[in-house]
């Protein structure tokens, strides 16, 4: 059936499960509190239409958005170690903004920068993502791509690509660490680094990987470029 949420909602200790044939619609913000998840099963759908205020906000390390169906919303925001998992080739997420805002639990200390290491949010894509922008707070955050991502703008600390996966049609990608496996591809108009160090690593024993750009912008202080490593 169809569940229409007319305004904002905040939940704790509850899973919202959208089953096969089900549709969840909302125009405001869904905030996931302690021990809450959103699970979209195969054949299920989150459809927010043109609602500009439609947002899913996760601010706990136990929070998970798991999609095996279709999600169409305006904003997905992750904080304090929450995760977004797009399951497989048949899973589609269409979104204006995916934001990893960081913060929360300290799990270590970075001696180089003399700053805390915070629990990282992870965006894991095994299907297809169509996004306006995918961003993290710059000091942390990982985007792992196992299939296909189209996005106008990507800014994350660490980008990992599975074999034969593709990120394409990006206007600007700003990232410090790339981990590319066999036959993976990144295509962008401009590739930038924002923390002053660009590390590109090839992981595999055969095949090739590709980063293609019209412009590689390394402007800034203390730029370091690490050689491509085969592992």
VONU-783844 format. One record per atom (N, C-alpha, C): z, x, y; residue in three letters. Coordinates in steps of 0.1 Angstrom, whole numbers, padded with zeros to 4 digits, always signed. Layout:
BEGIN
ZXYALA;...
//
This chain:
BEGIN
+0000+0008-0012UNK;+0000+0000+0000UNK;+0000+0008+0012UNK;+0003+0002+0024UNK;+0003+0009+0037UNK;+0017+0008+0043UNK;+0022+0019+0047UNK;+0035+0019+0055UNK;+0032+0024+0069UNK;+0034+0015+0079UNK;+0032+0018+0093UNK;+0045+0020+0099UNK;+0047+0032+0105UNK;+0059+0036+0113UNK;+0055+0035+0127UNK;+0061+0026+0135UNK;+0057+0024+0149UNK;+0062+0034+0159UNK;+0073+0041+0156UNK;+0078+0050+0166UNK;+0083+0062+0159UNK;+0094+0069+0165UNK;+0099+0081+0159UNK;+0109+0078+0148UNK;+0110+0087+0138UNK;+0119+0085+0127UNK;+0125+0099+0123UNK;+0138+0099+0120UNK;+0144+0111+0115UNK;+0151+0108+0102UNK;+0149+0117+0092UNK;+0154+0114+0079UNK;+0162+0126+0074UNK;+0172+0124+0065UNK;+0179+0135+0058UNK;+0181+0131+0044UNK;+0180+0140+0035UNK;+0182+0138+0021UNK;+0173+0128+0014UNK;+0161+0127+0020UNK;+0151+0117+0015UNK;+0137+0123+0014UNK;+0130+0120+0003UNK;+0116+0124+0001UNK;+0108+0112+0005UNK;+0097+0114+0013UNK;+0087+0105+0015UNK;+0075+0108+0006UNK;+0073+0100-0003UNK;+0062+0102-0013UNK;+0051+0092-0011UNK;+0039+0097-0008UNK;+0027+0088-0007UNK;+0019+0089-0020UNK;+0019+0079-0028UNK;+0013+0079-0041UNK;-0002+0076-0040UNK;-0008+0077-0052UNK;-0023+0074-0053UNK;-0026+0060-0048UNK;-0035+0060-0038UNK;-0039+0047-0032UNK;-0030+0043-0020UNK;-0019+0050-0018UNK;-0010+0047-0007UNK;-0015+0054+0006UNK;-0011+0047+0018UNK;-0014+0053+0031UNK;-0001+0052+0040UNK;+0002+0063+0046UNK;+0013+0064+0056UNK;+0006+0065+0070UNK;+0010+0057+0079UNK;+0005+0057+0093UNK;+0017+0058+0102UNK;+0016+0066+0112UNK;+0026+0067+0123UNK;+0020+0072+0136UNK;+0027+0068+0147UNK;+0022+0071+0160UNK;+0031+0080+0168UNK;+0044+0082+0162UNK;+0054+0091+0169UNK;+0057+0103+0161UNK;+0069+0107+0160UNK;+0074+0119+0153UNK;+0082+0116+0141UNK;+0078+0122+0130UNK;+0087+0122+0118UNK;+0094+0135+0117UNK;+0107+0135+0118UNK;+0115+0147+0118UNK;+0122+0148+0104UNK;+0120+0159+0097UNK;+0126+0161+0084UNK;+0139+0169+0086UNK;+0150+0163+0082UNK;+0163+0170+0082UNK;+0166+0176+0069UNK;+0179+0178+0067UNK;+0184+0185+0055UNK;+0179+0179+0042UNK;+0173+0187+0033UNK;+0169+0182+0020UNK;+0159+0171+0020UNK;+0149+0172+0029UNK;+0139+0161+0031UNK;+0125+0168+0029UNK;+0116+0160+0023UNK;+0103+0165+0021UNK;+0093+0154+0023UNK;+0080+0158+0026UNK;+0069+0148+0025UNK;+0060+0153+0014UNK;+0057+0144+0005UNK;+0048+0147-0006UNK;+0037+0137-0007UNK;+0025+0142-0005UNK;+0013+0133-0006UNK;+0006+0136-0020UNK;+0006+0127-0029UNK;+0000+0128-0042UNK;-0015+0127-0041UNK;-0022+0132-0051UNK;-0036+0130-0052UNK;-0040+0116-0051UNK;-0050+0113-0042UNK;-0053+0099-0039UNK;-0045+0092-0028UNK;-0034+0099-0023UNK;-0026+0094-0012UNK;-0031+0100+0001UNK;-0027+0093+0012UNK;-0032+0096+0025UNK;-0022+0094+0036UNK;-0021+0104+0045UNK;-0015+0102+0058UNK;-0026+0101+0068UNK;-0027+0090+0075UNK;-0037+0088+0085UNK;-0032+0083+0098UNK;-0032+0092+0108UNK;-0026+0088+0121UNK;-0037+0085+0131UNK;-0049+0084+0127UNK;-0060+0081+0136UNK;-0060+0089+0148UNK;-0061+0083+0160UNK;-0062+0090+0173UNK;-0048+0091+0180UNK;-0037+0089+0173UNK;-0024+0089+0179UNK;-0021+0103+0184UNK;-0021+0105+0197UNK;-0019+0119+0203UNK;-0004+0123+0201UNK;+0005+0114+0199UNK;+0019+0118+0197UNK;+0023+0120+0183UNK;+0014+0118+0174UNK;+0018+0119+0159UNK;+0021+0133+0155UNK;+0033+0135+0150UNK;+0038+0148+0147UNK;+0048+0148+0135UNK;+0046+0158+0127UNK;+0056+0160+0116UNK;+0064+0173+0119UNK;+0077+0172+0121UNK;+0085+0183+0125UNK;+0095+0187+0114UNK;+0095+0199+0109UNK;+0104+0204+0098UNK;+0112+0215+0104UNK;+0126+0213+0103UNK;+0134+0224+0109UNK;+0145+0229+0100UNK;+0143+0227+0087UNK;+0153+0232+0077UNK;+0145+0240+0067UNK;+0152+0250+0061UNK;+0145+0259+0051UNK;+0142+0251+0038UNK;+0149+0240+0036UNK;+0145+0232+0024UNK;+0134+0223+0026UNK;+0129+0222+0039UNK;+0118+0212+0042UNK;+0105+0217+0036UNK;+0097+0208+0031UNK;+0084+0211+0025UNK;+0075+0199+0028UNK;+0063+0203+0033UNK;+0052+0193+0033UNK;+0042+0197+0022UNK;+0041+0189+0012UNK;+0032+0192+0000UNK;+0021+0181+0000UNK;+0008+0186+0001UNK;-0003+0177+0002UNK;-0013+0180-0010UNK;-0015+0170-0018UNK;-0025+0170-0029UNK;-0036+0159-0026UNK;-0034+0153-0014UNK;-0044+0142-0010UNK;-0050+0146+0003UNK;-0047+0137+0013UNK;-0053+0139+0026UNK;-0043+0137+0037UNK;-0042+0146+0046UNK;-0034+0145+0058UNK;-0042+0146+0071UNK;-0041+0136+0080UNK;-0048+0136+0092UNK;-0038+0132+0103UNK;-0034+0142+0111UNK;-0024+0140+0121UNK;-0026+0149+0133UNK;-0018+0148+0143UNK;-0020+0157+0155UNK;-0013+0170+0154UNK;+0000+0170+0151UNK;+0008+0183+0151UNK;+0016+0183+0138UNK;+0016+0195+0132UNK;+0026+0198+0122UNK;+0034+0211+0127UNK;+0047+0210+0128UNK;+0055+0221+0133UNK;+0066+0225+0123UNK;+0066+0238+0120UNK;+0076+0243+0110UNK;+0085+0252+0117UNK;+0098+0252+0113UNK;+0108+0261+0119UNK;+0119+0264+0108UNK;+0126+0275+0110UNK;+0137+0278+0101UNK;+0134+0280+0087UNK;+0121+0285+0084UNK;+0118+0287+0070UNK;+0111+0276+0063UNK;+0108+0265+0070UNK;+0101+0254+0063UNK;+0087+0258+0059UNK;+0081+0251+0049UNK;+0068+0255+0044UNK;+0058+0243+0043UNK;+0045+0246+0045UNK;+0034+0237+0044UNK;+0026+0242+0032UNK;+0023+0233+0022UNK;+0016+0237+0011UNK;+0004+0227+0008UNK;-0008+0231+0010UNK;-0020+0223+0007UNK;-0025+0227-0006UNK;-0025+0218-0016UNK;-0024+0221-0030UNK;-0037+0227-0036UNK;-0048+0220-0035UNK;-0060+0224-0043UNK;-0073+0221-0036UNK;-0084+0223-0043UNK;-0097+0221-0037UNK;-0100+0207-0032UNK;-0093+0197-0037UNK;-0095+0183-0033UNK;-0085+0179-0022UNK;-0077+0188-0017UNK;-0067+0185-0007UNK;-0072+0189+0007UNK;-0071+0180+0016UNK;-0077+0182+0029UNK;-0066+0179+0040UNK;-0064+0188+0049UNK;-0056+0186+0061UNK;-0065+0188+0073UNK;-0065+0177+0082UNK;-0071+0177+0095UNK;-0061+0175+0105UNK;-0060+0185+0114UNK;-0049+0185+0124UNK;-0053+0193+0136UNK;-0047+0189+0148UNK;-0050+0196+0160UNK;-0043+0209+0160UNK;-0030+0209+0157UNK;-0021+0221+0158UNK;-0012+0222+0146UNK;-0012+0234+0140UNK;-0001+0237+0130UNK;+0006+0249+0137UNK;+0019+0246+0139UNK;+0027+0256+0146UNK;+0039+0260+0138UNK;+0041+0274+0137UNK;+0053+0279+0131UNK;+0061+0285+0142UNK;+0072+0279+0145UNK;+0079+0283+0157UNK;+0091+0292+0155UNK;+0094+0295+0142UNK;+0104+0306+0139UNK;+0118+0301+0142UNK;+0127+0311+0143UNK;+0141+0308+0146UNK;+0149+0306+0133UNK;+0162+0304+0134UNK;+0170+0301+0123UNK;+0177+0312+0116UNK;+0178+0312+0103UNK;+0187+0321+0096UNK;+0182+0335+0096UNK;+0191+0344+0099UNK;+0188+0359+0099UNK;+0190+0364+0085UNK;+0179+0371+0079UNK;+0180+0376+0066UNK;+0179+0391+0065UNK;+0179+0398+0076UNK;+0179+0412+0077UNK;+0178+0417+0091UNK;+0176+0431+0092UNK;+0175+0437+0105UNK;+0164+0447+0105UNK;+0155+0446+0115UNK;+0144+0455+0116UNK;+0148+0467+0124UNK;+0149+0479+0118UNK;+0154+0491+0124UNK;+0144+0496+0135UNK;+0131+0494+0132UNK;+0121+0499+0141UNK;+0121+0492+0155UNK;+0122+0479+0154UNK;+0122+0471+0167UNK;+0137+0468+0171UNK;+0147+0471+0163UNK;+0160+0468+0166UNK;+0162+0453+0169UNK;+0157+0445+0160UNK;+0158+0430+0161UNK;+0160+0424+0148UNK;+0165+0412+0148UNK;+0168+0405+0135UNK;+0155+0401+0128UNK;+0155+0401+0115UNK;+0145+0395+0107UNK;+0149+0381+0103UNK;+0141+0371+0107UNK;+0144+0357+0105UNK;+0137+0352+0093UNK;+0142+0342+0087UNK;+0135+0335+0075UNK;+0122+0330+0080UNK;+0111+0334+0073UNK;+0098+0331+0077UNK;+0093+0317+0072UNK;+0085+0311+0081UNK;+0078+0299+0077UNK;+0065+0304+0070UNK;+0060+0296+0060UNK;+0048+0299+0053UNK;+0038+0287+0053UNK;+0026+0290+0056UNK;+0015+0280+0055UNK;+0006+0285+0044UNK;+0006+0277+0033UNK;-0001+0281+0021UNK;-0012+0271+0018UNK;-0025+0276+0019UNK;-0036+0267+0017UNK;-0044+0270+0004UNK;-0044+0259-0004UNK;-0052+0260-0017UNK;-0064+0251-0016UNK;-0065+0244-0005UNK;-0076+0234-0003UNK;-0084+0237+0009UNK;-0086+0227+0018UNK;-0094+0228+0030UNK;-0085+0224+0042UNK;-0085+0232+0052UNK;-0078+0229+0065UNK;-0088+0229+0076UNK;-0089+0219+0084UNK;-0096+0218+0096UNK;-0086+0217+0108UNK;-0085+0227+0116UNK;-0075+0227+0127UNK;-0081+0232+0140UNK;-0075+0227+0151UNK;-0078+0233+0164UNK;-0071+0247+0165UNK;-0058+0248+0162UNK;-0051+0261+0162UNK;-0041+0261+0152UNK;-0038+0273+0147UNK;-0028+0276+0137UNK;-0020+0288+0143UNK;-0008+0287+0146UNK;+0000+0297+0153UNK;+0014+0299+0148UNK;+0019+0312+0149UNK;+0033+0315+0146UNK;+0038+0321+0159UNK;+0051+0324+0159UNK;+0057+0329+0171UNK;+0054+0343+0174UNK;+0046+0350+0166UNK;+0042+0363+0168UNK;+0050+0374+0161UNK;+0063+0372+0160UNK;+0071+0382+0153UNK;+0072+0380+0138UNK;+0068+0368+0133UNK;+0069+0365+0119UNK;+0058+0354+0116UNK;+0058+0350+0104UNK;+0050+0339+0099UNK;+0038+0344+0091UNK;+0035+0337+0080UNK;+0024+0341+0071UNK;+0015+0329+0069UNK;+0002+0332+0069UNK;-0008+0322+0066UNK;-0015+0328+0053UNK;-0014+0320+0042UNK;-0020+0324+0030UNK;-0032+0314+0027UNK;-0044+0320+0026UNK;-0055+0311+0023UNK;-0061+0313+0009UNK;-0062+0303+0002UNK;-0068+0304-0012UNK;-0081+0296-0013UNK;-0086+0290-0002UNK;-0098+0283-0003UNK;-0106+0284+0010UNK;-0105+0274+0019UNK;-0113+0273+0031UNK;-0105+0269+0043UNK;-0106+0276+0054UNK;-0100+0272+0067UNK;-0110+0273+0078UNK;-0112+0262+0085UNK;-0119+0262+0098UNK;-0109+0260+0109UNK;-0109+0269+0119UNK;-0099+0267+0130UNK;-0105+0274+0142UNK;-0103+0268+0154UNK;-0107+0274+0167UNK;-0099+0287+0170UNK;-0086+0286+0167UNK;-0077+0297+0171UNK;-0067+0299+0161UNK;-0065+0312+0157UNK;-0054+0315+0147UNK;-0046+0327+0153UNK;-0033+0325+0153UNK;-0024+0336+0157UNK;-0012+0337+0147UNK;-0012+0346+0139UNK;-0001+0348+0129UNK;+0002+0363+0128UNK;+0014+0366+0123UNK;+0017+0380+0121UNK;+0009+0385+0109UNK;+0009+0378+0098UNK;+0004+0383+0085UNK;-0006+0372+0079UNK;-0018+0377+0076UNK;-0029+0368+0070UNK;-0032+0374+0057UNK;-0031+0365+0046UNK;-0035+0369+0033UNK;-0046+0360+0027UNK;-0056+0366+0021UNK;-0067+0358+0015UNK;-0068+0361+0000UNK;-0069+0350-0007UNK;-0071+0351-0022UNK;-0086+0354-0024UNK;-0089+0358-0037UNK;-0103+0361-0040UNK;-0112+0349-0037UNK;-0124+0353-0031UNK;-0135+0343-0028UNK;-0131+0332-0018UNK;-0120+0334-0011UNK;-0116+0325-0001UNK;-0122+0328+0013UNK;-0123+0318+0022UNK;-0130+0320+0034UNK;-0122+0314+0046UNK;-0122+0322+0057UNK;-0118+0316+0070UNK;-0129+0318+0079UNK;-0135+0308+0085UNK;-0147+0309+0093UNK;-0147+0300+0105UNK;-0157+0303+0114UNK;-0159+0295+0126UNK;-0147+0296+0136UNK;-0140+0307+0135UNK;-0128+0310+0144UNK;-0133+0316+0157UNK;-0129+0310+0168UNK;-0133+0316+0181UNK;-0125+0329+0184UNK;-0111+0328+0182UNK;-0103+0340+0183UNK;-0092+0340+0172UNK;-0091+0351+0166UNK;-0080+0353+0156UNK;-0072+0365+0160UNK;-0059+0363+0162UNK;-0050+0373+0167UNK;-0040+0376+0156UNK;-0040+0387+0150UNK;-0032+0390+0138UNK;-0030+0405+0136UNK;-0018+0409+0131UNK;-0015+0423+0130UNK;-0018+0428+0116UNK;-0016+0420+0106UNK;-0017+0424+0092UNK;-0027+0415+0084UNK;-0037+0422+0078UNK;-0046+0415+0070UNK;-0045+0420+0055UNK;-0045+0411+0046UNK;-0045+0414+0032UNK;-0056+0407+0025UNK;-0067+0414+0022UNK;-0079+0408+0017UNK;-0082+0411+0003UNK;-0085+0401-0005UNK;-0088+0404-0019UNK;-0103+0402-0022UNK;-0108+0405-0034UNK;-0122+0406-0037UNK;-0130+0394-0031UNK;-0141+0397-0024UNK;-0150+0386-0020UNK;-0144+0376-0010UNK;-0133+0380-0003UNK;-0128+0371+0007UNK;-0134+0375+0020UNK;-0135+0365+0029UNK;-0142+0366+0042UNK;-0135+0360+0053UNK;-0134+0367+0064UNK;-0129+0362+0077UNK;-0141+0364+0087UNK;-0145+0353+0094UNK;-0155+0353+0104UNK;-0150+0347+0117UNK;-0151+0355+0127UNK;-0145+0351+0140UNK;-0154+0357+0151UNK;-0153+0350+0163UNK;-0160+0356+0175UNK;-0153+0368+0180UNK;-0139+0367+0181UNK;-0131+0378+0186UNK;-0119+0380+0177UNK;-0117+0392+0173UNK;-0105+0396+0165UNK;-0096+0405+0174UNK;-0083+0401+0175UNK;-0074+0408+0184UNK;-0061+0412+0176UNK;-0054+0421+0182UNK;-0040+0424+0177UNK;-0031+0422+0188UNK;-0019+0417+0186UNK;-0010+0414+0197UNK;+0004+0421+0196UNK;+0007+0428+0185UNK;+0019+0436+0185UNK;+0016+0451+0185UNK;+0004+0455+0188UNK;+0001+0469+0190UNK;-0003+0477+0178UNK;-0004+0470+0166UNK;-0007+0477+0154UNK;-0016+0468+0145UNK;-0027+0473+0141UNK;-0037+0466+0133UNK;-0037+0472+0119UNK;-0033+0464+0109UNK;-0033+0469+0095UNK;-0042+0461+0087UNK;-0052+0467+0081UNK;-0062+0460+0072UNK;-0061+0465+0058UNK;-0058+0457+0049UNK;-0056+0462+0035UNK;-0065+0454+0025UNK;-0072+0462+0017UNK;-0080+0455+0006UNK;-0072+0457-0007UNK;-0070+0446-0013UNK;-0062+0446-0026UNK;-0071+0442-0037UNK;-0075+0452-0046UNK;-0083+0449-0057UNK;-0089+0462-0062UNK;-0096+0462-0073UNK;-0102+0473-0079UNK;-0117+0473-0079UNK;-0123+0462-0075UNK;-0138+0461-0074UNK;-0141+0451-0064UNK;-0154+0450-0061UNK;-0159+0440-0051UNK;-0156+0444-0037UNK;-0158+0436-0027UNK;-0156+0439-0013UNK;-0150+0427-0006UNK;-0145+0430+0006UNK;-0140+0419+0015UNK;-0146+0422+0029UNK;-0147+0411+0037UNK;-0154+0412+0050UNK;-0146+0406+0061UNK;-0144+0414+0072UNK;-0140+0408+0085UNK;-0152+0410+0094UNK;-0157+0398+0099UNK;-0169+0398+0108UNK;-0165+0393+0121UNK;-0169+0401+0132UNK;-0165+0396+0146UNK;-0176+0401+0156UNK;-0178+0394+0166UNK;-0187+0399+0177UNK;-0179+0409+0185UNK;-0166+0407+0187UNK;-0158+0416+0195UNK;-0145+0419+0188UNK;-0141+0431+0187UNK;-0127+0435+0183UNK;-0120+0440+0195UNK;-0109+0433+0199UNK;-0102+0436+0211UNK;-0089+0443+0207UNK;-0088+0456+0210UNK;-0076+0463+0207UNK;-0069+0468+0220UNK;-0071+0460+0231UNK;-0065+0464+0243UNK;-0050+0462+0242UNK;-0042+0471+0248UNK;-0027+0470+0248UNK;-0021+0484+0247UNK;-0008+0485+0245UNK;-0001+0497+0245UNK;+0001+0501+0230UNK;+0001+0514+0227UNK;+0005+0520+0214UNK;-0003+0514+0203UNK;-0016+0513+0205UNK;-0024+0507+0194UNK;-0025+0517+0182UNK;-0023+0512+0171UNK;-0025+0520+0158UNK;-0034+0512+0149UNK;-0043+0519+0143UNK;-0052+0513+0133UNK;-0050+0520+0120UNK;-0045+0512+0110UNK;-0044+0518+0097UNK;-0057+0517+0089UNK;-0059+0526+0081UNK;-0071+0526+0073UNK;-0070+0515+0062UNK;-0082+0511+0058UNK;-0083+0501+0047UNK;-0078+0507+0034UNK;-0068+0501+0028UNK;-0062+0506+0015UNK;-0067+0498+0003UNK;-0070+0505-0007UNK;-0074+0498-0020UNK;-0062+0499-0029UNK;-0058+0487-0034UNK;-0045+0487-0042UNK;-0048+0480-0056UNK;
//
